[in-house]
Amino acid sequence: MFKLENKLEKEDILNLYKKGYKSPENYKIGIEYERLPISSSSYKVVDYWADYGIKNFLEIFAKEETWDYITDNKNVIGLQNGHDTITLEPGCQLEISAKPERTIFQLKDKIDAINSAVKPLTEKMNITLLDYGVSPYSTYKGINIIPKNRYKIMARYLWGILSDVMMRETAGIQCCIDFKSEEDAMRKFKLANKLSPFMTAMFANSPIRGGVDTGYKSFRALSWLNTDNDRCGFAGKISEEFSFEDYIDCVMKTPMIFIQREGLQFEVNGDITFGEYMNNGWEGAFATLDDYELQANLYFPEVRMRNFIEIRNHDCVGGDLKYAVLAIYKGIMYNNSAMDECEELFKSLQYKDFSELRYNVPKLTLNAPIKKAKVLDYAKEILAIAEKYLKESQTGEELFLNSIKEYTLNGLTPADVILKNWHGAWHKNLSKLIAYLKNLD
């Protein structure tokens, strides 16, 4: 069935992460920016195959703007222009992944240029790309999985009562940061994990789902809490002692969903872990580095190690708020003194405190209790640290914090503003929510 491969060694895997080392003067920051494509008139999620659907959108945009196709079994599932991509998540969510840049200003210029190119076509096709964390009207039963075989396999396999919601309904913002060494990577990795529930709270933006108030300010975050705990949550226990090898062990302990050979997927269905596969093979197949990279991509912790660090836990937000996400991480992660101050801020908190926060934050956000304080108290400190060191860097990027400061310093999240209007002036009218979200950009 499969040809014999050279035995994969852990050292081969370690090199995947070590090749990410960069000198601080070459640090960049990256963004992955997902949005929900909905009909501008019905507010339903736009289907891939519809006459004015996502397949046709991609094909027309590629032709007009000379982007290249990304295909799966001859189906167009994304576009590429150099290092920039527009790809599809399982429920047709459009994700822009821009080539990392030295400054947030450069990234913003890139995203703005792509959005300017996209907008005339989406308007012509009656599509709105919504900066929001969960589908406001369509629920997963009315959203088809795109024709990408990997997603169909994942949809069959992933367990958890909200895994279908996560796959088909949600949209987020991810931030990518660099490191100079294993020690630096692990320091940033642990700190990013500790920051993650606070950031989820600050940028909560998904309270209305299926046309109703869910009772949660980040329903997207709730969906991740209820998706396959074998591969979601914190990678390890964000302990003081953690290494690349420890992270690799987390990936290796995770059940395998499928393996891939020559473009074909063979379902494993969780029967073995990757570690068992490395040791014993599976039905005549033996582990390769490509297999490990696939397994690592099917592992979905709050913060994911690659040859950079991918921080994954923020609702999609509109306007400059998405750049505020990047600004906070850049202000903290690219300055040793800022990291010192954050580590000091979290010094009294244990793993169980961060773990409990993950469960409390989707509903309570800034009001979630932690020790004798609230998330809000920590959030204000986090913002102050980021702003202090962005100003010190003299790049002007601290201005991107203004959008989130307007919320956090007033004890609010984007979801709080939506809920106040939803139960007030909007009279629970979905069209008012959609108009509000569109105007934020």
DOROVO-857145 format. One record per residue (C-alpha): z, y, x; residue number from 1. Coordinates in Angstrom, 2 decimals. Layout:
% DOROVO-857145
<pt w="Z" v="Y" u="X" k="NUM"/>
...
***
This chain:
% DOROVO-857145
<pt w="0.00" v="0.00" u="0.00" k="1"/>
<pt w="0.94" v="2.42" u="2.80" k="2"/>
<pt w="0.08" v="2.54" u="6.48" k="3"/>
<pt w="2.93" v="2.10" u="8.96" k="4"/>
<pt w="4.33" v="5.38" u="10.29" k="5"/>
<pt w="6.33" v="6.14" u="13.42" k="6"/>
<pt w="10.05" v="6.08" u="12.61" k="7"/>
<pt w="11.38" v="9.51" u="11.65" k="8"/>
<pt w="14.37" v="10.62" u="13.72" k="9"/>
<pt w="16.93" v="13.26" u="12.81" k="10"/>
<pt w="15.93" v="15.25" u="15.90" k="11"/>
<pt w="12.45" v="15.64" u="14.42" k="12"/>
<pt w="14.02" v="17.17" u="11.31" k="13"/>
<pt w="16.34" v="19.43" u="13.29" k="14"/>
<pt w="13.32" v="20.98" u="14.98" k="15"/>
<pt w="12.04" v="22.16" u="11.58" k="16"/>
<pt w="15.00" v="24.52" u="11.37" k="17"/>
<pt w="15.18" v="25.45" u="15.05" k="18"/>
<pt w="11.59" v="26.68" u="15.04" k="19"/>
<pt w="12.75" v="29.47" u="12.72" k="20"/>
<pt w="14.69" v="31.27" u="15.47" k="21"/>
<pt w="13.67" v="34.92" u="15.79" k="22"/>
<pt w="14.95" v="37.75" u="17.94" k="23"/>
<pt w="16.74" v="40.42" u="15.85" k="24"/>
<pt w="14.07" v="43.02" u="16.58" k="25"/>
<pt w="11.59" v="40.70" u="14.83" k="26"/>
<pt w="13.69" v="40.08" u="11.72" k="27"/>
<pt w="11.83" v="40.45" u="8.45" k="28"/>
<pt w="12.76" v="40.13" u="4.80" k="29"/>
<pt w="10.85" v="38.30" u="2.09" k="30"/>
<pt w="10.77" v="38.13" u="-1.68" k="31"/>
<pt w="9.70" v="35.60" u="-4.29" k="32"/>
<pt w="9.35" v="37.35" u="-7.63" k="33"/>
<pt w="8.91" v="35.34" u="-10.83" k="34"/>
<pt w="7.98" v="36.80" u="-14.22" k="35"/>
<pt w="7.55" v="35.42" u="-17.73" k="36"/>
<pt w="3.99" v="35.71" u="-19.17" k="37"/>
<pt w="4.31" v="36.39" u="-22.89" k="38"/>
<pt w="1.86" v="37.46" u="-25.57" k="39"/>
<pt w="2.09" v="41.21" u="-26.05" k="40"/>
<pt w="1.86" v="40.70" u="-29.82" k="41"/>
<pt w="3.62" v="37.41" u="-30.67" k="42"/>
<pt w="6.07" v="37.40" u="-27.71" k="43"/>
<pt w="5.46" v="33.66" u="-27.28" k="44"/>
<pt w="4.98" v="32.32" u="-23.76" k="45"/>
<pt w="1.28" v="32.30" u="-22.88" k="46"/>
<pt w="-0.06" v="28.78" u="-22.53" k="47"/>
<pt w="-2.01" v="27.63" u="-19.49" k="48"/>
<pt w="-4.96" v="26.32" u="-21.51" k="49"/>
<pt w="-5.23" v="29.06" u="-24.17" k="50"/>
<pt w="-8.46" v="31.07" u="-24.48" k="51"/>
<pt w="-6.57" v="34.10" u="-23.20" k="52"/>
<pt w="-4.25" v="31.91" u="-21.15" k="53"/>
<pt w="-3.02" v="31.64" u="-17.60" k="54"/>
<pt w="-5.82" v="29.38" u="-16.32" k="55"/>
<pt w="-8.44" v="31.93" u="-17.34" k="56"/>
<pt w="-6.31" v="34.77" u="-16.02" k="57"/>
<pt w="-6.12" v="33.16" u="-12.57" k="58"/>
<pt w="-9.84" v="32.38" u="-12.47" k="59"/>
<pt w="-10.91" v="35.87" u="-13.54" k="60"/>
<pt w="-8.44" v="37.60" u="-11.22" k="61"/>
<pt w="-9.57" v="35.46" u="-8.28" k="62"/>
<pt w="-13.18" v="36.39" u="-8.91" k="63"/>
<pt w="-12.50" v="40.11" u="-9.39" k="64"/>
<pt w="-10.09" v="40.50" u="-6.46" k="65"/>
<pt w="-11.56" v="37.81" u="-4.15" k="66"/>
<pt w="-8.43" v="35.66" u="-3.92" k="67"/>
<pt w="-8.72" v="31.94" u="-3.10" k="68"/>
<pt w="-7.76" v="29.16" u="-5.49" k="69"/>
<pt w="-4.75" v="26.89" u="-4.99" k="70"/>
<pt w="-5.51" v="23.68" u="-6.89" k="71"/>
<pt w="-3.85" v="20.45" u="-8.00" k="72"/>
<pt w="-6.24" v="17.68" u="-9.06" k="73"/>
<pt w="-8.96" v="20.36" u="-9.44" k="74"/>
<pt w="-6.78" v="22.51" u="-11.74" k="75"/>
<pt w="-6.14" v="26.07" u="-10.57" k="76"/>
<pt w="-2.36" v="26.42" u="-10.21" k="77"/>
<pt w="-2.23" v="29.53" u="-8.03" k="78"/>
<pt w="-4.07" v="32.01" u="-5.84" k="79"/>
<pt w="-3.86" v="33.00" u="-2.20" k="80"/>
<pt w="-4.88" v="36.10" u="-0.28" k="81"/>
<pt w="-3.92" v="35.72" u="3.36" k="82"/>
<pt w="-0.15" v="35.16" u="3.41" k="83"/>
<pt w="0.37" v="36.48" u="-0.12" k="84"/>
<pt w="0.34" v="34.08" u="-3.06" k="85"/>
<pt w="0.47" v="34.13" u="-6.85" k="86"/>
<pt w="1.65" v="30.72" u="-7.99" k="87"/>
<pt w="2.84" v="29.12" u="-11.22" k="88"/>
<pt w="6.23" v="27.68" u="-12.00" k="89"/>
<pt w="6.39" v="24.76" u="-14.47" k="90"/>
<pt w="6.32" v="26.85" u="-17.67" k="91"/>
<pt w="3.54" v="29.21" u="-16.50" k="92"/>
<pt w="5.96" v="31.70" u="-14.93" k="93"/>
<pt w="3.96" v="33.77" u="-12.42" k="94"/>
<pt w="5.51" v="34.05" u="-8.98" k="95"/>
<pt w="4.41" v="36.57" u="-6.38" k="96"/>
<pt w="5.38" v="35.52" u="-2.88" k="97"/>
<pt w="4.60" v="38.30" u="-0.45" k="98"/>
<pt w="4.35" v="37.93" u="3.31" k="99"/>
<pt w="7.74" v="38.98" u="4.77" k="100"/>
<pt w="7.85" v="42.51" u="6.15" k="101"/>
<pt w="10.10" v="44.54" u="8.43" k="102"/>
<pt w="11.17" v="46.94" u="5.67" k="103"/>
<pt w="11.69" v="46.82" u="1.93" k="104"/>
<pt w="9.35" v="49.80" u="1.63" k="105"/>
<pt w="6.51" v="47.67" u="3.00" k="106"/>
<pt w="7.32" v="44.84" u="0.60" k="107"/>
<pt w="7.44" v="47.26" u="-2.32" k="108"/>
<pt w="4.01" v="48.63" u="-1.36" k="109"/>
<pt w="2.66" v="45.08" u="-1.30" k="110"/>
<pt w="4.17" v="44.12" u="-4.67" k="111"/>
<pt w="3.04" v="47.41" u="-6.22" k="112"/>
<pt w="-0.52" v="46.85" u="-4.98" k="113"/>
<pt w="-0.64" v="43.32" u="-6.42" k="114"/>
<pt w="0.84" v="44.49" u="-9.72" k="115"/>
<pt w="-1.68" v="47.35" u="-9.91" k="116"/>
<pt w="-4.50" v="44.86" u="-9.42" k="117"/>
<pt w="-3.06" v="42.45" u="-12.01" k="118"/>
<pt w="-2.23" v="44.98" u="-14.74" k="119"/>
<pt w="-5.73" v="45.83" u="-16.08" k="120"/>
<pt w="-6.50" v="42.16" u="-16.59" k="121"/>
<pt w="-3.18" v="41.29" u="-18.24" k="122"/>
<pt w="-3.60" v="44.23" u="-20.60" k="123"/>
<pt w="-7.14" v="43.12" u="-21.44" k="124"/>
<pt w="-5.88" v="39.58" u="-22.12" k="125"/>
<pt w="-2.91" v="40.80" u="-24.21" k="126"/>
<pt w="-0.41" v="39.39" u="-21.69" k="127"/>
<pt w="2.88" v="41.03" u="-20.74" k="128"/>
<pt w="4.55" v="39.93" u="-17.50" k="129"/>
<pt w="8.20" v="40.30" u="-18.39" k="130"/>
<pt w="10.90" v="41.19" u="-15.85" k="131"/>
<pt w="13.61" v="39.11" u="-17.46" k="132"/>
<pt w="15.57" v="35.97" u="-16.64" k="133"/>
<pt w="14.83" v="33.70" u="-19.61" k="134"/>
<pt w="12.14" v="33.44" u="-22.27" k="135"/>
<pt w="13.26" v="35.83" u="-25.04" k="136"/>
<pt w="11.43" v="34.03" u="-27.86" k="137"/>
<pt w="9.73" v="30.72" u="-26.99" k="138"/>
<pt w="12.04" v="27.85" u="-26.09" k="139"/>
<pt w="11.14" v="24.88" u="-23.92" k="140"/>
<pt w="9.91" v="22.70" u="-26.82" k="141"/>
<pt w="7.14" v="25.23" u="-27.37" k="142"/>
<pt w="6.26" v="25.66" u="-23.67" k="143"/>
<pt w="3.91" v="23.15" u="-22.04" k="144"/>
<pt w="4.24" v="22.08" u="-18.41" k="145"/>
<pt w="1.28" v="23.30" u="-16.36" k="146"/>
<pt w="-1.15" v="20.65" u="-15.03" k="147"/>
<pt w="0.61" v="20.14" u="-11.72" k="148"/>
<pt w="1.57" v="16.51" u="-11.28" k="149"/>
<pt w="4.72" v="17.28" u="-9.30" k="150"/>
<pt w="6.12" v="19.27" u="-12.21" k="151"/>
<pt w="5.36" v="16.53" u="-14.71" k="152"/>
<pt w="7.26" v="14.03" u="-12.54" k="153"/>
<pt w="10.16" v="16.45" u="-12.13" k="154"/>
<pt w="10.30" v="17.07" u="-15.88" k="155"/>
<pt w="10.61" v="13.32" u="-16.49" k="156"/>
<pt w="13.23" v="12.86" u="-13.80" k="157"/>
<pt w="15.60" v="15.86" u="-13.73" k="158"/>
<pt w="18.76" v="15.20" u="-15.66" k="159"/>
<pt w="21.09" v="17.74" u="-17.19" k="160"/>
<pt w="21.13" v="19.13" u="-20.72" k="161"/>
<pt w="19.40" v="22.38" u="-19.72" k="162"/>
<pt w="16.96" v="21.12" u="-17.07" k="163"/>
<pt w="14.02" v="21.71" u="-19.43" k="164"/>
<pt w="15.24" v="25.27" u="-19.99" k="165"/>
<pt w="15.47" v="25.85" u="-16.25" k="166"/>
<pt w="11.96" v="24.53" u="-15.61" k="167"/>
<pt w="10.07" v="26.06" u="-18.51" k="168"/>
<pt w="11.95" v="29.18" u="-19.58" k="169"/>
<pt w="13.56" v="30.90" u="-16.60" k="170"/>
<pt w="12.45" v="33.44" u="-14.01" k="171"/>
<pt w="14.29" v="34.67" u="-10.93" k="172"/>
<pt w="14.21" v="36.72" u="-7.76" k="173"/>
<pt w="14.61" v="35.02" u="-4.39" k="174"/>
<pt w="15.35" v="36.70" u="-1.07" k="175"/>
<pt w="14.37" v="35.29" u="2.33" k="176"/>
<pt w="16.14" v="36.26" u="5.55" k="177"/>
<pt w="15.80" v="35.37" u="9.24" k="178"/>
<pt w="18.22" v="34.08" u="11.88" k="179"/>
<pt w="18.32" v="34.03" u="15.69" k="180"/>
<pt w="20.16" v="30.74" u="16.37" k="181"/>
<pt w="21.85" v="27.82" u="14.66" k="182"/>
<pt w="25.20" v="29.60" u="14.86" k="183"/>
<pt w="23.72" v="32.75" u="13.30" k="184"/>
<pt w="21.89" v="30.71" u="10.64" k="185"/>
<pt w="25.05" v="28.90" u="9.60" k="186"/>
<pt w="27.08" v="32.10" u="9.50" k="187"/>
<pt w="24.49" v="33.71" u="7.23" k="188"/>
<pt w="24.09" v="30.56" u="5.18" k="189"/>
<pt w="27.82" v="30.31" u="4.44" k="190"/>
<pt w="28.11" v="34.02" u="3.71" k="191"/>
<pt w="25.07" v="33.96" u="1.39" k="192"/>
<pt w="26.66" v="31.11" u="-0.55" k="193"/>
<pt w="29.89" v="33.08" u="-0.91" k="194"/>
<pt w="27.98" v="36.15" u="-2.04" k="195"/>
<pt w="25.90" v="34.18" u="-4.53" k="196"/>
<pt w="28.20" v="34.19" u="-7.61" k="197"/>
<pt w="28.86" v="37.92" u="-7.17" k="198"/>
<pt w="25.13" v="38.63" u="-6.93" k="199"/>
<pt w="24.42" v="36.44" u="-9.96" k="200"/>
<pt w="26.96" v="38.54" u="-11.88" k="201"/>
<pt w="25.66" v="41.93" u="-10.75" k="202"/>
<pt w="22.03" v="41.18" u="-11.62" k="203"/>
<pt w="22.62" v="39.20" u="-14.84" k="204"/>
<pt w="19.62" v="39.84" u="-17.09" k="205"/>
<pt w="19.13" v="37.00" u="-19.58" k="206"/>
<pt w="21.44" v="37.26" u="-22.61" k="207"/>
<pt w="18.82" v="37.00" u="-25.40" k="208"/>
<pt w="17.01" v="33.66" u="-25.66" k="209"/>
<pt w="15.06" v="32.27" u="-28.59" k="210"/>
<pt w="15.50" v="35.61" u="-30.35" k="211"/>
<pt w="19.31" v="35.40" u="-30.46" k="212"/>
<pt w="22.34" v="36.47" u="-28.43" k="213"/>
<pt w="23.32" v="33.31" u="-26.52" k="214"/>
<pt w="26.85" v="34.41" u="-25.72" k="215"/>
<pt w="25.94" v="34.30" u="-22.03" k="216"/>
<pt w="24.86" v="37.28" u="-19.96" k="217"/>
<pt w="22.88" v="35.05" u="-17.61" k="218"/>
<pt w="21.51" v="32.12" u="-19.57" k="219"/>
<pt w="19.31" v="31.40" u="-16.55" k="220"/>
<pt w="22.42" v="30.83" u="-14.42" k="221"/>
<pt w="23.88" v="28.61" u="-17.15" k="222"/>
<pt w="20.72" v="26.50" u="-17.16" k="223"/>
<pt w="21.08" v="25.85" u="-13.42" k="224"/>
<pt w="24.69" v="24.75" u="-13.97" k="225"/>
<pt w="23.31" v="22.09" u="-16.29" k="226"/>
<pt w="20.43" v="20.83" u="-14.16" k="227"/>
<pt w="20.80" v="17.73" u="-11.97" k="228"/>
<pt w="24.04" v="18.29" u="-10.06" k="229"/>
<pt w="22.84" v="15.83" u="-7.39" k="230"/>
<pt w="20.54" v="18.56" u="-6.07" k="231"/>
<pt w="21.87" v="21.87" u="-7.41" k="232"/>
<pt w="24.95" v="24.01" u="-6.70" k="233"/>
<pt w="26.33" v="24.62" u="-3.21" k="234"/>
<pt w="24.90" v="22.65" u="-0.29" k="235"/>
<pt w="28.07" v="21.18" u="1.17" k="236"/>
<pt w="31.38" v="22.90" u="0.61" k="237"/>
<pt w="30.47" v="26.11" u="2.49" k="238"/>
<pt w="33.22" v="25.18" u="4.93" k="239"/>
<pt w="33.88" v="26.96" u="8.20" k="240"/>
<pt w="32.39" v="23.99" u="10.06" k="241"/>
<pt w="28.77" v="23.58" u="9.06" k="242"/>
<pt w="25.58" v="22.92" u="11.00" k="243"/>
<pt w="21.89" v="22.21" u="10.56" k="244"/>
<pt w="22.79" v="18.53" u="10.76" k="245"/>
<pt w="25.33" v="18.92" u="7.96" k="246"/>
<pt w="22.67" v="20.57" u="5.78" k="247"/>
<pt w="20.19" v="17.80" u="6.60" k="248"/>
<pt w="22.85" v="15.26" u="5.58" k="249"/>
<pt w="23.13" v="17.00" u="2.20" k="250"/>
<pt w="19.37" v="16.63" u="1.71" k="251"/>
<pt w="19.47" v="13.01" u="2.87" k="252"/>
<pt w="22.22" v="12.08" u="0.39" k="253"/>
<pt w="20.09" v="13.32" u="-2.50" k="254"/>
<pt w="18.20" v="10.74" u="-4.62" k="255"/>
<pt w="14.44" v="10.78" u="-4.13" k="256"/>
<pt w="12.17" v="11.70" u="-7.04" k="257"/>
<pt w="8.81" v="10.71" u="-5.55" k="258"/>
<pt w="6.88" v="10.38" u="-2.31" k="259"/>
<pt w="3.38" v="11.67" u="-1.69" k="260"/>
<pt w="0.49" v="10.11" u="0.20" k="261"/>
<pt w="-3.05" v="11.54" u="0.40" k="262"/>
<pt w="-2.43" v="13.84" u="-2.55" k="263"/>
<pt w="-1.07" v="11.06" u="-4.80" k="264"/>
<pt w="2.54" v="10.89" u="-6.02" k="265"/>
<pt w="4.49" v="7.63" u="-6.22" k="266"/>
<pt w="7.62" v="7.87" u="-8.34" k="267"/>
<pt w="10.89" v="6.65" u="-6.81" k="268"/>
<pt w="12.98" v="7.77" u="-9.82" k="269"/>
<pt w="16.19" v="8.24" u="-7.86" k="270"/>
<pt w="16.48" v="4.58" u="-6.90" k="271"/>
<pt w="17.24" v="5.45" u="-3.27" k="272"/>
<pt w="18.43" v="8.44" u="-1.28" k="273"/>
<pt w="16.35" v="9.94" u="1.50" k="274"/>
<pt w="18.83" v="8.52" u="4.04" k="275"/>
<pt w="18.23" v="5.03" u="2.69" k="276"/>
<pt w="14.50" v="5.66" u="2.80" k="277"/>
<pt w="14.73" v="6.73" u="6.45" k="278"/>
<pt w="16.64" v="3.57" u="7.33" k="279"/>
<pt w="14.85" v="0.98" u="5.23" k="280"/>
<pt w="11.60" v="2.43" u="3.90" k="281"/>
<pt w="10.43" v="1.95" u="0.32" k="282"/>
<pt w="7.81" v="-0.50" u="-0.89" k="283"/>
<pt w="6.07" v="-0.54" u="2.46" k="284"/>
<pt w="6.29" v="3.23" u="3.02" k="285"/>
<pt w="8.37" v="4.71" u="5.83" k="286"/>
<pt w="9.76" v="8.23" u="6.12" k="287"/>
<pt w="7.66" v="10.96" u="7.71" k="288"/>
<pt w="8.40" v="14.59" u="8.45" k="289"/>
<pt w="6.22" v="15.54" u="5.48" k="290"/>
<pt w="8.41" v="13.31" u="3.32" k="291"/>
<pt w="11.51" v="15.14" u="4.49" k="292"/>
<pt w="9.94" v="18.53" u="3.80" k="293"/>
<pt w="9.04" v="17.38" u="0.28" k="294"/>
<pt w="12.57" v="16.09" u="-0.25" k="295"/>
<pt w="14.03" v="19.39" u="1.01" k="296"/>
<pt w="11.76" v="21.30" u="-1.41" k="297"/>
<pt w="13.05" v="19.11" u="-4.28" k="298"/>
<pt w="16.61" v="20.06" u="-3.38" k="299"/>
<pt w="17.70" v="23.17" u="-5.27" k="300"/>
<pt w="20.99" v="24.59" u="-3.96" k="301"/>
<pt w="22.06" v="28.19" u="-4.54" k="302"/>
<pt w="21.04" v="28.90" u="-0.93" k="303"/>
<pt w="18.40" v="26.74" u="0.74" k="304"/>
<pt w="17.81" v="26.28" u="4.46" k="305"/>
<pt w="14.24" v="26.35" u="5.71" k="306"/>
<pt w="13.06" v="27.91" u="8.97" k="307"/>
<pt w="14.52" v="30.95" u="7.22" k="308"/>
<pt w="17.29" v="31.24" u="4.62" k="309"/>
<pt w="16.21" v="31.31" u="0.97" k="310"/>
<pt w="18.74" v="32.84" u="-1.45" k="311"/>
<pt w="17.80" v="31.74" u="-4.96" k="312"/>
<pt w="20.38" v="32.75" u="-7.55" k="313"/>
<pt w="19.28" v="36.03" u="-9.21" k="314"/>
<pt w="17.80" v="36.67" u="-12.65" k="315"/>
<pt w="14.44" v="38.40" u="-12.64" k="316"/>
<pt w="15.06" v="42.13" u="-12.98" k="317"/>
<pt w="12.73" v="45.10" u="-13.40" k="318"/>
<pt w="11.93" v="48.27" u="-11.50" k="319"/>
<pt w="13.76" v="48.88" u="-8.24" k="320"/>
<pt w="16.52" v="46.43" u="-9.16" k="321"/>
<pt w="14.53" v="43.61" u="-7.54" k="322"/>
<pt w="14.52" v="45.58" u="-4.29" k="323"/>
<pt w="18.25" v="46.24" u="-4.65" k="324"/>
<pt w="18.71" v="42.47" u="-4.31" k="325"/>
<pt w="16.91" v="42.60" u="-0.96" k="326"/>
<pt w="18.73" v="45.76" u="0.13" k="327"/>
<pt w="22.17" v="44.21" u="-0.32" k="328"/>
<pt w="21.27" v="41.17" u="1.77" k="329"/>
<pt w="19.50" v="43.22" u="4.43" k="330"/>
<pt w="22.40" v="45.63" u="4.73" k="331"/>
<pt w="24.87" v="42.80" u="5.21" k="332"/>
<pt w="23.00" v="39.96" u="6.91" k="333"/>
<pt w="21.28" v="41.97" u="9.63" k="334"/>
<pt w="24.42" v="43.64" u="10.97" k="335"/>
<pt w="27.28" v="41.76" u="12.63" k="336"/>
<pt w="29.88" v="44.34" u="11.62" k="337"/>
<pt w="28.74" v="44.14" u="8.00" k="338"/>
<pt w="29.09" v="40.36" u="8.09" k="339"/>
<pt w="32.55" v="40.77" u="9.63" k="340"/>
<pt w="33.58" v="43.04" u="6.75" k="341"/>
<pt w="32.23" v="40.64" u="4.12" k="342"/>
<pt w="33.94" v="37.68" u="5.72" k="343"/>
<pt w="37.18" v="39.66" u="5.72" k="344"/>
<pt w="36.63" v="40.50" u="2.04" k="345"/>
<pt w="36.38" v="36.80" u="1.19" k="346"/>
<pt w="39.10" v="35.65" u="3.61" k="347"/>
<pt w="41.64" v="34.72" u="0.93" k="348"/>
<pt w="39.13" v="32.79" u="-1.21" k="349"/>
<pt w="38.73" v="29.02" u="-1.02" k="350"/>
<pt w="35.81" v="26.77" u="-1.93" k="351"/>
<pt w="37.32" v="26.08" u="-5.35" k="352"/>
<pt w="37.40" v="29.82" u="-6.08" k="353"/>
<pt w="33.66" v="30.17" u="-5.43" k="354"/>
<pt w="32.95" v="26.97" u="-7.34" k="355"/>
<pt w="34.93" v="28.16" u="-10.38" k="356"/>
<pt w="33.11" v="31.48" u="-10.25" k="357"/>
<pt w="29.75" v="29.72" u="-10.61" k="358"/>
<pt w="30.97" v="28.40" u="-13.97" k="359"/>
<pt w="32.59" v="31.63" u="-15.16" k="360"/>
<pt w="29.96" v="34.16" u="-14.08" k="361"/>
<pt w="27.11" v="33.27" u="-16.51" k="362"/>
<pt w="29.31" v="34.30" u="-19.43" k="363"/>
<pt w="31.74" v="36.86" u="-17.99" k="364"/>
<pt w="29.73" v="38.35" u="-15.08" k="365"/>
<pt w="31.65" v="41.31" u="-13.61" k="366"/>
<pt w="34.71" v="40.54" u="-15.75" k="367"/>
<pt w="35.10" v="37.02" u="-14.40" k="368"/>
<pt w="38.58" v="36.63" u="-12.88" k="369"/>
<pt w="39.10" v="35.66" u="-9.27" k="370"/>
<pt w="42.62" v="35.40" u="-7.90" k="371"/>
<pt w="44.35" v="38.57" u="-9.12" k="372"/>
<pt w="41.14" v="40.59" u="-9.26" k="373"/>
<pt w="37.77" v="40.55" u="-11.03" k="374"/>
<pt w="34.25" v="40.05" u="-9.77" k="375"/>
<pt w="33.70" v="43.78" u="-10.34" k="376"/>
<pt w="36.27" v="44.66" u="-7.65" k="377"/>
<pt w="34.44" v="42.54" u="-5.10" k="378"/>
<pt w="31.01" v="43.73" u="-6.25" k="379"/>
<pt w="31.90" v="47.36" u="-5.54" k="380"/>
<pt w="33.07" v="46.41" u="-2.05" k="381"/>
<pt w="29.90" v="44.42" u="-1.40" k="382"/>
<pt w="27.77" v="47.41" u="-2.39" k="383"/>
<pt w="29.81" v="49.75" u="-0.20" k="384"/>
<pt w="29.40" v="47.48" u="2.83" k="385"/>
<pt w="25.65" v="47.11" u="2.31" k="386"/>
<pt w="25.19" v="50.85" u="1.83" k="387"/>
<pt w="27.24" v="51.74" u="4.90" k="388"/>
<pt w="25.19" v="49.59" u="7.23" k="389"/>
<pt w="21.81" v="50.38" u="5.68" k="390"/>
<pt w="22.57" v="54.04" u="6.31" k="391"/>
<pt w="23.55" v="53.18" u="9.86" k="392"/>
<pt w="20.16" v="51.49" u="10.40" k="393"/>
<pt w="18.44" v="54.81" u="9.56" k="394"/>
<pt w="15.53" v="53.19" u="7.72" k="395"/>
<pt w="16.22" v="54.95" u="4.42" k="396"/>
<pt w="16.44" v="51.61" u="2.61" k="397"/>
<pt w="19.85" v="52.47" u="1.16" k="398"/>
<pt w="17.98" v="54.32" u="-1.61" k="399"/>
<pt w="17.09" v="50.91" u="-3.09" k="400"/>
<pt w="20.78" v="50.46" u="-3.90" k="401"/>
<pt w="20.77" v="53.40" u="-6.31" k="402"/>
<pt w="19.40" v="51.31" u="-9.17" k="403"/>
<pt w="22.17" v="48.69" u="-9.02" k="404"/>
<pt w="24.89" v="51.27" u="-8.29" k="405"/>
<pt w="24.14" v="52.87" u="-11.67" k="406"/>
<pt w="25.19" v="49.61" u="-13.28" k="407"/>
<pt w="27.92" v="48.18" u="-11.03" k="408"/>
<pt w="29.86" v="51.38" u="-10.39" k="409"/>
<pt w="30.08" v="51.77" u="-14.18" k="410"/>
<pt w="31.25" v="48.18" u="-14.64" k="411"/>
<pt w="27.94" v="47.11" u="-16.17" k="412"/>
<pt w="25.17" v="44.59" u="-15.64" k="413"/>
<pt w="21.59" v="44.84" u="-16.95" k="414"/>
<pt w="22.65" v="42.31" u="-19.61" k="415"/>
<pt w="25.47" v="44.57" u="-20.84" k="416"/>
<pt w="23.02" v="47.39" u="-21.56" k="417"/>
<pt w="20.72" v="44.98" u="-23.41" k="418"/>
<pt w="23.57" v="43.57" u="-25.50" k="419"/>
<pt w="24.89" v="47.00" u="-26.45" k="420"/>
<pt w="21.44" v="47.99" u="-27.72" k="421"/>
<pt w="20.76" v="44.57" u="-29.29" k="422"/>
<pt w="23.85" v="44.81" u="-31.48" k="423"/>
<pt w="23.41" v="48.56" u="-31.95" k="424"/>
<pt w="20.26" v="50.67" u="-32.12" k="425"/>
<pt w="17.82" v="47.76" u="-31.89" k="426"/>
<pt w="19.36" v="45.87" u="-34.86" k="427"/>
<pt w="18.59" v="42.56" u="-33.13" k="428"/>
<pt w="14.86" v="43.38" u="-33.19" k="429"/>
<pt w="13.02" v="41.45" u="-30.48" k="430"/>
<pt w="10.20" v="43.98" u="-30.27" k="431"/>
<pt w="12.73" v="46.64" u="-29.23" k="432"/>
<pt w="13.96" v="44.38" u="-26.41" k="433"/>
<pt w="10.41" v="43.72" u="-25.20" k="434"/>
<pt w="9.55" v="47.44" u="-25.28" k="435"/>
<pt w="12.71" v="48.26" u="-23.34" k="436"/>
<pt w="11.98" v="45.68" u="-20.64" k="437"/>
<pt w="8.38" v="46.86" u="-20.29" k="438"/>
<pt w="9.50" v="50.46" u="-19.86" k="439"/>
<pt w="11.83" v="49.58" u="-16.97" k="440"/>
<pt w="8.84" v="49.35" u="-14.66" k="441"/>
***
